[in-house]
Amino acid sequence: MNDSSPPAPDSFFTGVRLLDPASGLDVRGDLLVRDGRIVDLGAALGRPDGVRVIAAEDAILCPGLVDTRAALGEPGYEYRETIASAAIAAAAGGITTLAALPDSLPAIDDPALVHLLLARGEATGSLTILPYGALTRGCKGEELAELGLLREAGAIAFTDGGRAVGSARLMRLALSYARGFGARIVQHPEDPSLAGGGVATEGELATRLGLPGIPAAAEAILVARDIRLAELTGGAVHFAHVSTGEALDLIRRAKDAGLSVTCDTAPPYFDLNETAIGDFRTYAKLSPPLRAEADRLAVLAALADGTIDAIASDHQPRDADDKRLPFAQATPGGAGLVTLLAVTLAQVHGGALNMAQAIDLLTARPARLLGIEAGRLAKGAPADLCLFHPEAAWQVEAGALPGKAQNTPFDGRALEGRVLGTWKAGRRVFG
């Protein structure tokens, strides 16, 4: 946070439902914030004098959300998004910590760029940015970047973002090298030799629309390869935005075998299926593409049984010119910061998850995955907080979302669950 910012006022949340999956806390009560940290929390605290009182009897107070995967547009794609505009959208979505992808222009393959992103996150005053380091130089998949130097600079893990590492030899080297300093390799799980040129999941719908298909098996094939490489090297691999039941079965078995294998998914893959591309609807063109209904249900089941470690926004900002093209030429990607919480809560309202499971997948579990001190309500912890009303209804409207990116695949979706306020280190940054 900016050193020039005045100190955050002491705040007293009263009569809220305190929900902290990290400790199992779920109780109606109060929480006191002083000097940017949580001083006390629990049922029926005494209210100190001179504090700012926030009373919201029907609301839930949970840790600020931890987003494990988002593109920020900066550097190089500021016409799509900037760190400042992403911070506005993140705060509106209850997100206080975000892991930023490195496939920018230039790619985050230099320690100076890691320092730059850390500093620019600090400068927002509302969002901690944890930069991913590029796994390969320029995220081109040809030679490893300087992983050790990037890690020393503060890179949270290594990935080429939306581009899969196609070379098994290179992936083996990366897993071996990163293991030496306890780092995780994050893979976009899609075999590039099978996915090249495709724009939708191969099947009846893609055929009917005349769109080049990507076989759903392209995901499982790369997942199977990299699980075997993780076993061979003892390295840690994380699969991003997993979207198929076949891949999740492989990951589930790898976890049962004790391998260092983790994964996340994103709201489109458990809330939408391939029919959302409808009449060549480019806002629903994503990477990986939306899948069949059976895969959507498999993703929901894997969220419920703990196979999936986190729900990420998978925020990919695009501008109008990226999307106002024929479907095959449009750039894949969807905005996801503002809708992350509410679309996840739709699965609570639908009965697939309970509230504690949903918030765990957005706070404590992603924080644990990233190895950071965040995502919890505890005495002495930074007061990064999200206050939301789980029943408040709203409708997603592209063009009216906070922030710059408006390319939401959920345009027109009616949701229940609205963020009422977001606090970073005790300072209210939204609401």
LINJO-V216107 format. One record per backbone hydrogen bond with DSSP energy under -0.5 kcal/mol. CO is the residue of the C=O (numbers start at 1). NH is the residue of the N-H. E is the energy in kcal/mol with one decimal. If there is no record, write none. Layout:
co = {CO	CO}
nh = {NH	NH}
e = {E	E}
//
This chain:
co = {2	10	11	12	13	14	16	16	17	17	18	18	19	20	20	20	25	27	27	29	30	31	32	32	33	34	36	37	37	38	40	42	42	46	48	51	52	53	54	54	56	59	60	60	61	62	65	65	65	66	67	69	69	70	73	75	77	77	82	83	84	85	86	87	88	89	90	90	91	94	96	97	98	98	99	100	102	102	107	108	110	110	111	112	113	114	115	116	117	118	119	120	121	121	121	122	127	128	128	129	130	131	133	135	136	137	143	145	146	147	148	149	150	150	151	157	158	159	160	164	166	167	168	169	170	171	172	173	174	175	176	177	178	178	179	183	184	185	185	186	187	187	188	191	191	192	195	200	201	203	204	205	206	206	207	212	212	214	215	216	216	217	218	218	219	220	221	222	223	224	225	226	227	228	229	230	235	236	237	238	238	239	240	244	245	246	247	248	249	250	251	252	253	254	255	259	260	262	263	263	264	265	266	267	267	268	273	274	275	277	278	280	281	282	284	285	290	291	292	292	293	294	295	296	297	298	299	300	301	302	302	303	310	310	312	315	318	319	319	320	320	322	323	326	326	334	336	337	339	340	341	342	343	344	344	345	346	347	347	348	354	355	356	357	358	359	359	360	360	360	361	362	363	364	365	366	367	367	372	376	378	381	382	383	383	384	385	386	386	387	387	388	388	389	389	392	394	396	397	406	407	408	410	413	415	418	421	422	422	423	423	424	427	430}
nh = {5	52	33	54	31	56	18	29	19	61	20	27	63	23	24	25	20	18	29	16	42	13	39	40	11	37	383	34	39	380	32	30	45	48	51	53	12	55	14	56	59	17	62	388	19	386	67	96	97	68	99	314	315	101	77	105	80	81	86	87	88	89	90	91	92	93	93	95	94	65	128	67	100	130	70	132	104	108	109	134	113	114	115	116	117	118	119	120	121	122	123	124	124	125	127	125	129	98	130	131	100	156	159	145	139	140	137	147	150	151	152	153	154	155	154	133	186	135	163	166	168	171	172	173	174	175	176	177	178	179	180	180	181	183	182	236	158	187	238	160	189	240	190	194	195	196	198	214	206	207	208	209	210	211	210	199	200	202	218	219	220	221	191	222	223	224	225	226	227	228	229	230	231	232	233	234	237	185	262	187	240	264	189	248	249	250	251	252	253	254	255	256	257	259	258	261	237	239	309	310	242	312	269	270	271	272	276	277	278	281	280	282	284	285	286	333	201	274	295	296	297	298	299	300	301	302	303	304	305	307	308	306	265	312	267	71	406	322	323	323	324	331	325	329	330	316	340	340	343	344	345	346	347	347	348	349	350	352	353	351	358	359	360	361	362	362	363	363	365	366	311	66	367	368	369	370	371	372	374	378	381	38	384	385	426	64	423	62	388	420	421	60	390	392	418	417	415	412	400	408	335	411	413	396	394	389	387	429	430	385	425	427	424	422}
e = {-1.4	-2.9	-3.1	-2.8	-2.1	-1.2	-0.8	-3.0	-0.6	-2.8	-0.5	-1.8	-0.5	-1.2	-1.4	-1.3	-2.8	-3.2	-0.5	-1.6	-2.4	-2.9	-2.8	-1.2	-1.6	-1.8	-2.7	-2.6	-0.6	-3.6	-2.9	-3.5	-0.5	-0.6	-0.6	-0.6	-3.2	-0.5	-2.5	-0.5	-1.7	-2.3	-0.6	-2.5	-2.5	-2.7	-0.6	-2.1	-1.6	-0.6	-2.7	-1.6	-0.9	-2.6	-2.2	-2.5	-2.1	-1.5	-2.7	-2.3	-1.5	-2.1	-2.9	-2.3	-1.9	-1.2	-0.5	-2.8	-1.4	-2.8	-2.5	-2.8	-0.6	-3.1	-1.4	-2.8	-2.2	-2.0	-2.3	-2.9	-1.4	-1.4	-2.3	-1.9	-2.3	-2.3	-2.4	-2.6	-2.1	-2.1	-2.2	-0.9	-0.8	-0.7	-0.7	-1.0	-0.6	-2.8	-0.5	-0.6	-1.7	-2.7	-2.0	-2.3	-2.6	-1.6	-2.5	-2.1	-2.4	-2.6	-2.2	-1.7	-0.7	-2.4	-1.0	-2.8	-3.4	-1.3	-1.3	-1.1	-0.5	-2.2	-2.4	-2.2	-2.5	-2.6	-2.2	-2.8	-2.9	-1.5	-0.8	-1.0	-1.2	-2.5	-1.5	-0.6	-2.1	-0.5	-3.0	-0.5	-0.9	-2.4	-1.7	-1.2	-2.2	-1.8	-2.5	-2.5	-0.5	-2.3	-2.7	-2.3	-0.7	-2.7	-0.7	-2.8	-1.3	-2.5	-2.2	-1.5	-0.8	-2.7	-1.9	-1.3	-2.2	-2.9	-1.8	-2.5	-2.3	-1.9	-1.9	-2.3	-2.2	-2.2	-2.3	-2.3	-0.5	-2.5	-2.0	-3.1	-0.6	-2.1	-0.6	-1.9	-2.1	-1.6	-2.2	-2.6	-2.1	-2.1	-2.4	-2.1	-1.5	-2.2	-1.8	-2.0	-2.4	-2.5	-2.3	-0.7	-2.8	-2.8	-1.8	-1.5	-1.7	-1.9	-2.4	-1.7	-1.6	-3.8	-2.0	-0.9	-1.4	-1.8	-0.8	-2.4	-0.6	-3.2	-0.6	-1.8	-2.3	-1.7	-2.2	-2.0	-2.2	-2.0	-1.8	-2.1	-2.1	-0.9	-1.8	-0.6	-1.6	-0.6	-0.6	-3.0	-0.6	-1.1	-1.0	-0.7	-2.9	-2.5	-2.3	-1.6	-1.7	-2.4	-0.8	-0.6	-2.4	-1.4	-2.6	-1.2	-0.6	-1.3	-0.7	-2.6	-1.6	-1.7	-1.5	-1.1	-2.3	-2.5	-2.3	-2.0	-0.5	-0.8	-0.9	-0.7	-2.2	-0.6	-2.3	-3.0	-1.9	-2.3	-2.4	-2.2	-0.9	-2.3	-1.3	-0.6	-2.2	-2.8	-2.1	-0.8	-2.4	-2.4	-2.5	-2.8	-0.5	-3.1	-1.8	-3.2	-0.7	-0.6	-2.1	-3.4	-3.2	-2.7	-2.3	-2.2	-1.6	-1.2	-2.8	-2.6	-2.4	-2.6	-2.9	-3.2	-1.3	-2.0	-0.5	-2.2	-2.8	-1.7}
//
